[in-house]
Amino acid sequence: MAKNEVNWVEYICLFSDTPVMELKYVFEIDKSEIIYDISYQWVDVFLREKLTVDGIELLSREGSTANTILTEVKNYTDIPKQLLFLRDIFFNTRFRGQVKLQKWFEFLSNSVYMDMCLKSATQYKGVDLSLRSYMEESGTKLINDFFEQYHFEQRIEYNKKATGNIVTLESPENQIYFRRNGINEPIPYEMESLGKAYRILSLLCVSLLDLGLLEIEEET
């Protein structure tokens, strides 16, 4: 089960002078507008949450207190400071009777978080997003068609042997190679530019997978 309490301090912008972090998410599910607002104040630790569907308020949380129509209990007064209350409600009720919210969380469960600093991608459902895993399952054709369509000056290969004008590389297992246009030499995935290699992984996630929300934390 996902952890409901969040260490919000980890997500504070180090270059901001304001003590408040505000996030607003807007979704369209079954032609309904779902808006989820979060506001976190790290001075004195104060968390706000608000959820509306087509302008109707379903949840309003201010610090340790909240009002909601999503549970049998309508008023709460002892919510832990770091607890993400909406997620806690979901795990306790699965949004019984709230079909649009159920579809919304199903969409969110397909979301991908990409950390550009660590060059990693993770999905809530634990799907393997590695380039090698994709190659094993689907091969190279769709990626190379994508490269050609959008004028990337390279192709990708997945073989045990790759031969160029000067170099021949062999391995007992299939390996990932790049081959830049005009340079007929195989470049192992590990030796390619990290920026380009990770951008390729990002494009795979966006273009080739059935995703929910894509969240990218950029390098600073």
C-alpha positions as CSV (number, residue, x, y, z in Angstrom):
1,M,0.0,0.0,0.0
2,A,1.2,3.5,-0.8
3,K,2.3,5.7,2.1
4,N,-0.4,8.3,2.9
5,E,1.9,10.6,4.9
6,V,4.1,12.7,2.7
7,N,7.4,14.3,3.6
8,W,6.5,17.6,1.9
9,V,9.8,19.2,2.8
10,E,11.5,17.1,0.1
11,Y,9.4,19.0,-2.6
12,I,10.1,22.5,-1.5
13,C,11.8,24.7,-4.1
14,L,15.1,25.8,-2.5
15,F,15.1,29.1,-4.4
16,S,11.6,30.3,-3.3
17,D,11.1,33.0,-0.7
18,T,7.5,32.1,0.0
19,P,6.7,29.6,2.8
20,V,3.8,28.1,0.8
21,M,3.8,25.5,-2.0
22,E,0.6,25.4,-4.1
23,L,-0.4,22.8,-6.6
24,K,-3.6,22.7,-8.8
25,Y,-4.6,19.7,-10.9
26,V,-7.4,19.9,-13.4
27,F,-8.8,16.7,-15.1
28,E,-11.6,15.9,-17.5
29,I,-13.2,12.5,-16.7
30,D,-16.4,11.5,-18.5
31,K,-16.9,15.1,-19.6
32,S,-16.8,16.3,-15.9
33,E,-14.2,18.7,-14.6
34,I,-12.3,17.4,-11.5
35,I,-10.2,20.0,-9.7
36,Y,-7.8,19.1,-6.9
37,D,-6.0,21.9,-5.1
38,I,-3.2,21.3,-2.5
39,S,-1.5,24.0,-0.5
40,Y,1.3,23.2,1.9
41,Q,2.8,25.7,4.4
42,W,6.0,24.4,5.9
43,V,6.2,27.2,8.5
44,D,4.0,25.7,11.4
45,V,3.1,22.8,8.9
46,F,-0.3,23.5,7.5
47,L,-1.9,21.5,4.7
48,R,-4.9,22.4,2.7
49,E,-6.8,20.2,0.2
50,K,-9.9,20.9,-1.9
51,L,-11.7,18.6,-4.3
52,T,-14.5,19.7,-6.6
53,V,-16.4,17.9,-9.4
54,D,-18.2,20.3,-11.8
55,G,-18.0,23.0,-9.2
56,I,-19.5,20.9,-6.4
57,E,-17.2,20.7,-3.4
58,L,-16.6,17.1,-2.3
59,L,-13.7,17.7,0.1
60,S,-12.4,20.7,2.0
61,R,-9.5,20.2,4.3
62,E,-7.8,22.9,6.5
63,G,-4.9,21.7,8.6
64,S,-6.2,19.0,11.0
65,T,-9.9,19.6,10.1
66,A,-11.9,18.6,7.1
67,N,-15.5,18.4,5.7
68,T,-16.4,15.8,3.1
69,I,-19.3,14.0,1.5
70,L,-17.1,11.1,0.5
71,T,-17.3,9.2,3.8
72,E,-20.0,8.4,6.3
73,V,-18.3,10.7,8.7
74,K,-18.7,14.2,7.4
75,N,-16.5,16.2,9.7
76,Y,-13.0,15.5,10.9
77,T,-10.9,17.3,13.5
78,D,-7.8,15.2,14.1
79,I,-6.1,14.6,10.7
80,P,-2.3,14.1,11.0
81,K,-0.3,17.1,9.7
82,Q,1.5,15.3,6.9
83,L,-1.4,13.0,5.9
84,L,-2.7,13.4,2.3
85,F,-6.3,13.1,3.3
86,L,-7.9,12.5,-0.1
87,R,-5.6,9.5,-0.7
88,D,-6.4,8.2,2.8
89,I,-10.1,8.4,1.9
90,F,-9.5,6.5,-1.3
91,F,-7.7,3.6,0.4
92,N,-10.4,3.4,3.1
93,T,-13.5,3.6,0.8
94,R,-12.3,3.1,-2.8
95,F,-14.7,6.0,-3.5
96,R,-17.8,3.7,-3.3
97,G,-20.6,5.2,-5.3
98,Q,-18.3,7.8,-7.0
99,V,-17.8,6.4,-10.4
100,K,-16.1,9.4,-11.9
101,L,-13.6,9.5,-9.0
102,Q,-12.9,5.8,-9.4
103,K,-12.1,6.4,-13.1
104,W,-10.0,9.4,-12.1
105,F,-7.9,7.3,-9.7
106,E,-7.6,4.5,-12.2
107,F,-6.2,7.1,-14.7
108,L,-3.8,8.3,-12.0
109,S,-2.6,4.8,-11.2
110,N,-1.2,4.7,-14.8
111,S,0.8,7.8,-14.1
112,V,4.6,8.0,-14.6
113,Y,7.1,10.0,-12.5
114,M,10.3,10.9,-14.2
115,D,13.3,12.2,-12.3
116,M,15.6,13.9,-14.8
117,C,18.4,14.2,-12.1
118,L,18.5,10.5,-11.3
119,K,17.7,9.5,-15.0
120,S,14.9,7.2,-13.7
121,A,11.2,6.6,-14.4
122,T,8.7,4.9,-12.1
123,Q,5.1,4.0,-12.4
124,Y,2.6,3.6,-9.6
125,K,1.7,0.1,-10.9
126,G,5.3,-1.0,-11.0
127,V,5.5,-1.4,-14.8
128,D,9.1,-1.9,-16.0
129,L,9.8,1.3,-18.0
130,S,13.3,0.4,-19.0
131,L,14.3,0.7,-22.7
132,R,15.6,-2.9,-22.6
133,S,12.3,-4.3,-21.4
134,Y,10.5,-2.5,-24.2
135,M,13.0,-3.8,-26.8
136,E,12.5,-7.4,-25.5
137,E,8.8,-7.1,-25.9
138,S,8.3,-4.9,-29.0
139,G,11.6,-4.6,-30.9
140,T,13.0,-1.5,-32.6
141,K,10.6,-0.8,-35.5
142,L,8.2,1.6,-33.8
143,I,11.0,3.6,-32.2
144,N,13.0,3.9,-35.5
145,D,9.8,4.9,-37.3
146,F,9.4,7.6,-34.7
147,F,13.0,8.8,-35.1
148,E,12.5,9.0,-38.9
149,Q,9.2,10.9,-38.7
150,Y,10.6,13.5,-36.3
151,H,14.0,13.8,-37.9
152,F,16.2,12.3,-35.2
153,E,19.6,11.8,-36.7
154,Q,20.0,8.3,-35.4
155,R,18.6,4.8,-35.3
156,I,18.5,2.2,-32.5
157,E,19.4,-1.5,-32.7
158,Y,19.0,-4.4,-30.4
159,N,21.2,-7.3,-31.4
160,K,24.0,-9.6,-30.1
161,K,26.3,-8.3,-32.8
162,A,26.7,-4.8,-34.3
163,T,29.1,-4.1,-37.2
164,G,30.4,-0.8,-38.4
165,N,33.1,0.4,-40.8
166,I,35.8,0.1,-38.1
167,V,34.3,-1.6,-35.1
168,T,32.4,-4.9,-34.5
169,L,30.8,-5.4,-31.1
170,E,29.6,-8.7,-29.9
171,S,27.8,-10.0,-26.8
172,P,26.3,-13.3,-25.6
173,E,23.0,-11.3,-25.0
174,N,21.2,-8.7,-27.0
175,Q,22.5,-5.2,-26.4
176,I,21.1,-1.7,-27.3
177,Y,23.1,0.3,-29.8
178,F,22.7,3.7,-31.4
179,R,23.8,4.4,-34.9
180,R,24.0,8.0,-35.9
181,N,23.3,9.1,-39.5
182,G,26.4,9.5,-41.5
183,I,28.5,7.6,-38.9
184,N,28.3,3.9,-39.6
185,E,29.5,2.8,-36.2
186,P,27.5,1.2,-33.4
187,I,27.4,3.2,-30.1
188,P,26.5,1.2,-27.0
189,Y,23.6,2.6,-25.0
190,E,25.8,3.2,-22.0
191,M,28.2,5.3,-24.0
192,E,25.6,7.5,-25.6
193,S,24.9,11.0,-24.3
194,L,22.8,10.7,-21.1
195,G,20.7,13.6,-22.1
196,K,19.8,12.0,-25.4
197,A,19.4,8.5,-24.0
198,Y,17.1,9.7,-21.3
199,R,15.1,11.9,-23.7
200,I,14.5,8.8,-25.7
201,L,13.2,7.0,-22.6
202,S,10.9,10.0,-22.0
203,L,9.6,9.9,-25.5
204,L,8.9,6.1,-25.2
205,C,6.8,6.8,-22.1
206,V,4.8,9.5,-23.7
207,S,4.4,7.9,-27.2
208,L,4.3,4.2,-26.8
209,L,2.7,3.5,-23.4
210,D,-0.9,3.8,-22.2
211,L,-0.3,6.5,-19.6
212,G,-2.2,8.6,-17.1
213,L,-0.5,11.7,-15.8
214,L,3.2,12.3,-16.8
215,E,5.1,14.2,-14.2
216,I,8.7,15.2,-15.0
217,E,11.1,16.7,-12.4
218,E,13.7,18.6,-14.4
219,E,17.3,19.1,-13.7
220,T,18.4,22.4,-12.1
